[in-house]
């Protein structure tokens, strides 16, 4: 699997898990926010790798 696909896939999984965990616990704390931010950054970097062929 190409590197950009891995990055987007892992970012998507992290995002889904963080949102599910926040819903199950009925709260959003700093750790969940950090995981969501890291997932979004991972997805953005994956897309940039695809566009720029890094």
SVG drawing of the C-alpha trace seen along z (x, -y; Angstrom):
<svg xmlns="http://www.w3.org/2000/svg" viewBox="-23 -20 32 22">
<polyline fill="none" stroke="black" stroke-width="0.4" points="0.0,0.0 1.3,-3.5 2.4,-5.8 -0.3,-8.4 -3.1,-5.8 -1.8,-4.5 -1.7,-8.0 -5.3,-8.8 -6.6,-5.4 -4.9,-5.7 -6.2,-9.3 -9.7,-8.2 -9.7,-5.3 -8.3,-7.6 -11.0,-10.2 -13.8,-7.7 -12.5,-6.1 -12.1,-9.4 -15.6,-10.5 -17.1,-7.2 -15.2,-7.3 -16.4,-10.9 -20.0,-9.9 -19.8,-6.8 -18.3,-8.8 -20.6,-11.8 -17.7,-14.2 -14.9,-15.7 -11.6,-16.1 -8.2,-17.3 -7.0,-13.9 -9.9,-13.3 -9.3,-16.8 -5.6,-16.0 -6.4,-12.7 -8.9,-14.4 -6.4,-17.1 -3.7,-14.5 -6.1,-12.5 -7.0,-15.6 -3.3,-16.5 -2.5,-12.9 -5.3,-13.0 -4.2,-16.4 -0.5,-15.2 -1.7,-12.1 -3.6,-14.1 -0.7,-16.5 1.6,-13.5 -0.8,-12.3 -0.9,-15.7 2.8,-16.5 4.0,-12.9 6.4,-13.3"/>
</svg>
